[in-house]
Amino acid sequence: QPLAGSADEIVHSLDWPVDGAPLTDALRGLASGRAVVVFDGPETADWPSLDPHDWQPRSAQRPICVAIDQRDAEHSRRVAVRRLREDAALRARLGAAAHAWWRDHATVEQAAAAFEQLIEEARMSKAPRRPEGWPPHLIEDGIGRARELLAGFGVELPF
């Protein structure tokens, strides 16, 4: 949700816990070229970010957001928002870098292509070797029963 500031140019994506949910607000902010504040966590660990305590990048890449520590969330959020509200050049740099990063890494088309590649890799990979002595109910995948049922209709599975 954008924060009232300089033309709503700051987006907070501070829902906690994330629990694997997509960071929709953060991604929307990156896509729109706004300054984004997120929690520093597993979901954002690969995102080039700034630390609001010393304003240094946390990686060699151009920062795209400000990542705050959950253990110091309220203080870090206030520090980040204060600086972002006062520093239009920083907001602009973060916004431009955010949009470029989103365009290069996080569009719907890229996500769909990655998902299709993952499905293809799974489809082409061999089933993992099962440990010896596994009980039958952990080995049976239902294909045998499906083949039996379909055979009654004269249908054979291609796999």
C-alpha positions as CSV (number, residue, x, y, z in Angstrom):
1,Q,0.0,0.0,0.0
2,P,1.5,3.3,-1.0
3,L,2.3,5.7,1.8
4,A,1.2,9.3,1.6
5,G,4.4,11.1,1.0
6,S,5.7,12.5,-2.1
7,A,3.1,11.5,-4.7
8,D,2.6,8.1,-3.1
9,E,6.1,7.0,-4.2
10,I,6.7,4.7,-1.2
11,V,5.2,1.2,-1.1
12,H,5.2,-0.8,2.1
13,S,5.1,-4.6,1.7
14,L,5.4,-5.6,5.4
15,D,2.9,-8.4,5.9
16,W,4.2,-10.9,8.4
17,P,4.5,-13.8,8.4
18,V,4.8,-14.2,4.6
19,D,4.2,-18.0,4.9
20,G,5.1,-18.5,1.2
21,A,2.5,-16.0,0.0
22,P,3.5,-13.9,-3.0
23,L,4.8,-10.5,-2.2
24,T,2.2,-8.9,-4.5
25,D,2.4,-5.4,-3.1
26,A,6.2,-5.4,-3.3
27,L,6.2,-6.7,-6.9
28,R,3.5,-4.2,-7.9
29,G,5.7,-1.4,-6.4
30,L,8.8,-2.6,-8.2
31,A,6.9,-2.9,-11.5
32,S,5.5,0.7,-11.1
33,G,9.0,2.1,-10.4
34,R,8.3,3.2,-6.8
35,A,10.5,3.0,-3.7
36,V,9.7,-0.2,-1.9
37,V,10.2,-1.2,1.8
38,V,10.2,-4.9,2.5
39,F,11.2,-7.3,5.4
40,D,14.6,-8.8,5.0
41,G,13.8,-12.5,4.9
42,P,14.0,-15.7,2.8
43,E,11.5,-14.3,0.3
44,T,13.5,-11.2,-0.4
45,A,17.0,-12.6,0.3
46,D,18.0,-12.4,-3.4
47,W,16.6,-8.9,-3.9
48,P,19.4,-6.3,-4.0
49,S,18.5,-4.0,-1.1
50,L,19.6,-1.1,1.1
51,D,20.1,-1.4,4.8
52,P,18.2,1.5,6.4
53,H,20.7,1.8,9.3
54,D,23.7,2.7,7.2
55,W,22.1,3.1,3.8
56,Q,24.7,0.7,2.3
57,P,23.8,-1.9,-0.4
58,R,23.6,-5.4,0.9
59,S,25.0,-6.8,-2.4
60,A,27.2,-5.7,-5.3
61,Q,24.0,-5.2,-7.4
62,R,22.2,-1.9,-7.7
63,P,19.6,-1.8,-4.8
64,I,15.9,-2.0,-5.8
65,C,14.4,-1.7,-2.3
66,V,15.0,-1.0,1.4
67,A,14.9,-4.2,3.4
68,I,14.3,-3.9,7.1
69,D,15.0,-6.4,9.9
70,Q,11.9,-8.0,11.4
71,R,13.5,-7.9,14.9
72,D,13.7,-4.1,14.7
73,A,10.7,-3.6,12.4
74,E,9.1,-0.5,13.8
75,H,12.3,1.5,14.3
76,S,13.7,0.4,10.9
77,R,10.5,1.3,9.1
78,R,10.4,4.8,10.6
79,V,14.1,5.3,9.6
80,A,13.5,4.1,6.1
81,V,10.3,6.1,5.5
82,R,11.8,9.3,6.9
83,R,14.8,9.1,4.6
84,L,12.7,8.1,1.6
85,R,10.2,10.9,2.1
86,E,13.0,13.4,2.4
87,D,15.2,12.2,-0.4
88,A,13.5,12.4,-3.8
89,A,16.7,11.4,-5.6
90,L,17.0,8.2,-3.6
91,R,13.4,7.4,-4.3
92,A,13.9,8.0,-8.0
93,R,17.1,5.8,-8.1
94,L,15.4,3.0,-6.2
95,G,12.3,3.3,-8.4
96,A,14.2,3.2,-11.6
97,A,16.4,0.2,-10.4
98,A,13.2,-1.5,-9.1
99,H,11.4,-1.3,-12.4
100,A,14.5,-2.4,-14.4
101,W,15.0,-5.4,-12.0
102,W,11.3,-6.3,-12.3
103,R,11.4,-6.1,-16.1
104,D,14.5,-8.4,-16.1
105,H,13.4,-10.9,-13.5
106,A,9.8,-10.8,-12.4
107,T,7.3,-10.3,-15.2
108,V,4.3,-12.7,-15.6
109,E,5.8,-13.9,-18.9
110,Q,9.1,-14.8,-17.1
111,A,7.3,-16.6,-14.3
112,A,5.2,-18.6,-16.8
113,A,8.2,-19.6,-18.8
114,A,10.1,-20.7,-15.7
115,F,7.0,-22.7,-14.5
116,E,6.8,-24.4,-18.0
117,Q,10.5,-25.2,-17.8
118,L,10.1,-26.7,-14.3
119,I,7.1,-28.8,-15.5
120,E,9.1,-30.0,-18.5
121,E,12.1,-30.9,-16.4
122,A,9.8,-32.8,-14.0
123,R,8.1,-34.6,-16.9
124,M,11.5,-35.6,-18.4
125,S,13.2,-36.7,-15.2
126,K,13.2,-40.3,-14.1
127,A,11.3,-41.3,-11.0
128,P,13.6,-41.2,-8.0
129,R,15.0,-44.5,-6.7
130,R,13.0,-45.7,-3.8
131,P,14.7,-47.0,-0.7
132,E,14.6,-50.7,-0.3
133,G,11.9,-52.0,2.0
134,W,9.5,-49.2,1.4
135,P,5.9,-50.2,2.2
136,P,3.7,-50.9,-0.9
137,H,1.3,-48.0,-0.1
138,L,4.2,-45.5,-0.5
139,I,5.2,-47.1,-3.9
140,E,1.8,-47.3,-5.6
141,D,1.0,-44.1,-7.4
142,G,-2.5,-45.1,-8.7
143,I,-1.5,-45.7,-12.3
144,G,-2.1,-49.4,-12.1
145,R,-5.7,-48.9,-11.0
146,A,-6.1,-46.2,-13.7
147,R,-4.9,-48.7,-16.3
148,E,-7.3,-51.4,-15.1
149,L,-10.3,-49.0,-15.3
150,L,-9.3,-47.6,-18.7
151,A,-8.7,-51.1,-20.1
152,G,-12.4,-51.8,-19.7
153,F,-13.0,-49.1,-22.2
154,G,-10.2,-50.2,-24.6
155,V,-8.0,-47.3,-23.7
156,E,-4.3,-47.6,-23.0
157,L,-2.2,-45.0,-21.3
158,P,0.9,-43.9,-23.3
159,F,3.1,-44.1,-20.2
